[in-house]
């Protein structure tokens, strides 16, 4: 059978259908454009908004973009799909009278069924639920249109009131950017330019001139068209800049802190006035003071007054920090207590701000913690009998009500409060007290490294947040909270004429500020409440694939064991079983041996993660605040195909640390792999030898028994979130070196008797991605990925005595193609350079070989993708991919495969396509259809010309989980 006939029949049918639909799409769009006009949807005296323009002079592109977002009315979107055209199409099938009759029928039918149900409450509930679902669906169709209409957008009816409101918004924004003399106006008398489609249809004689409409008049007194374009004209005027910056801070302690942090200020003389920066500066000052012990400080105390009366084009800013009654106070931590086994109710009360006072002398708690009166929100009055204290709903978890928390408090009080509960054992480690009922389950030394706050420190907001993040990343607790409770302040001198400030001095404006030693601060007790996660958890996944016309079921089972050895470790065990269809290569297909057979895949992995660096020396506080972890991983994979049986065992020893929420590093000093192929069929062995001798393919190396020792380093920076909804950057750098010590043992008898090959090599790669948020639901992303891998020294070829080659392990090569690479090519099948692998024997001799993998030593690839919403959780994408792999050594058997600077740009393969993504928030299911545009390995490289005529090896359907990059 010829290779072109051995493609998956299911994939051929799907690709053919898609190509047919793509071919009919332009015709359908033309018919809709000719037969429909959006003006038919308008009522008398209504106008369709078709275009908006904002004209300015000296604004930056970012400011112009912001002005567009402030426009209250925007025309219907035409990219990537004409939303108004889709709405028109659905409106042609819309019949509100029929929907109303259907609603009446549903009500009558269910009324009879409910009457017949009698007193059967279960049946009545089911009928009522079904009726409500049907009525909700019909009422939605009645109010918002049918499903096709909801995919589109109703016509935007122009409203002059919204234009006037836009003028106010634009003026307000310009004032906030320092254009205090700015003015804005609008005109709605200009008619939108004719579209390209409309002009083309008019030239073809398929659309006639529009009829004369009702001669209404616009705001300029001119004749009113039913299609309107609004132009907003902005006169910015003089842009004001910051002049003198002054401060007025009565509290000398606050003034000292702000003065020390002045170097990080966001406001500088000469900069353009910007209220956004002023707001950020207020937030910076609040954070600065909170990190200096001012626990009660809020941005409400900070005011920046602007004065433009001194000099033309200049703004004088004056920083004012108000002093509350009693003055600003600095707080020092008296003690830190960690409750490691808090129940869910107790943790919920801590998370929701329950301020019920802890009673003095609780059994099992340290005396100081038991004597803590209350947190900052507690009142000074004693609790009334039967009361539960104030419960804040600001951070209440979903599904938890104040009444539920109140009931739990009352029940505990009725049980005799804490007096009858099991006493808490306490362990002190590095000045932190750990309390638990019974023996402490976790290593106090490990937990103490995650707690960055200590007695004697000033209150610090950053340390508090870092402590919560470090404890959360341990994966030992469902959630944790860090709360502070004020300790009763000592009596102060009441003879002062003015309230003392945070340095203990009275606030007297007439006296000069002379630095004095800080007075003893007030005290806080830190209470960390952690609710443990289940010690064991498991996850089971089941799914299937459809390859080569065969369904392939697979299943994954993961088991997580938390704290197996008492040191907050995590042990993860996983197993995978799967079947997948595989096409039989040319020459192997017979009646007894069908075109496709199953491939069996088995795998198992065991990984132990320790929350510290395991090193043979004392590390001290090295990277203490960067979540240091050590990971041991052992994996085994078994693959059986019609051609071979292959096993792969690997052991890795990793150090991981994370310096910020975005930056992570992985250093792997030990990575040992063993690859073995106990069985290769005679047919496949001959094929590998033929590829090696006639075309120089290194595929045969993949089936040798290989020992792969190496070490590597990885740096990952990712400022995006899981669902990629931010303006973000991603950069992954990877470097690996292997086989450096092979000279010590490769010629020893004990090693040569194993039959293992070992290679030395170096490999580096870089992957950069950029994400742009164009609107709340539209994004543009692009990616550049490249790498180089090469042997450090030559290795003797066992098949050719006396010949040495630059050889690297097969799995260290680069490959291109697949759902996360150039999507118009099958996985690992693009390349190499402009060289095309071809069959050399049988009926298929001379034809293109799309089965053989194409490894390369140099990789360059990239992608660009526009992502947009379609309907509800369904998203769409338009994308283009390009890339290729090359060799670094010349090979006479593969002309065009070597990388050369004078021709590599012409050897990029290009593919484009469309995608549908189902965004379930927790999971993104992706369907991408890509077609080859340019293939440098083909005799006629511009394959886009035959995209609609041919689908075999032209169009590829990709199914994946998550975004491609």
Beta strands, then each sheet from edge to edge (+ up, - down):
strand 1: 48-55
strand 2: 183-190
strand 3: 227-235
strand 4: 241-249
strand 5: 302-307
strand 6: 314-321
strand 7: 331-339
strand 8: 374-375
strand 9: 424-429
strand 10: 432-437
strand 11: 477-486
strand 12: 522-532
strand 13: 536-547
strand 14: 550-562
strand 15: 570-583
strand 16: 596-610
strand 17: 629-640
strand 18: 644-658
strand 19: 663-680
strand 20: 706-718
strand 21: 728-738
strand 22: 761-775
strand 23: 778-791
strand 24: 795-796
strand 25: 804-805
strand 26: 858-871
strand 27: 874-886
strand 28: 909-919
strand 29: 924-934
strand 30: 955-961
sheet 1: 1+ 3+ 2-
sheet 2: 4+ 6+ 5-
sheet 3: 8+ 11- 12+ 7+ 10+ 9-
sheet 4: 13+ 14- 15+ 16- 17+ 18- 19+ 20- 21+ 22- 23+ 26- 27+ 28- 29+ 30-
sheet 5: 24+ 25-
end
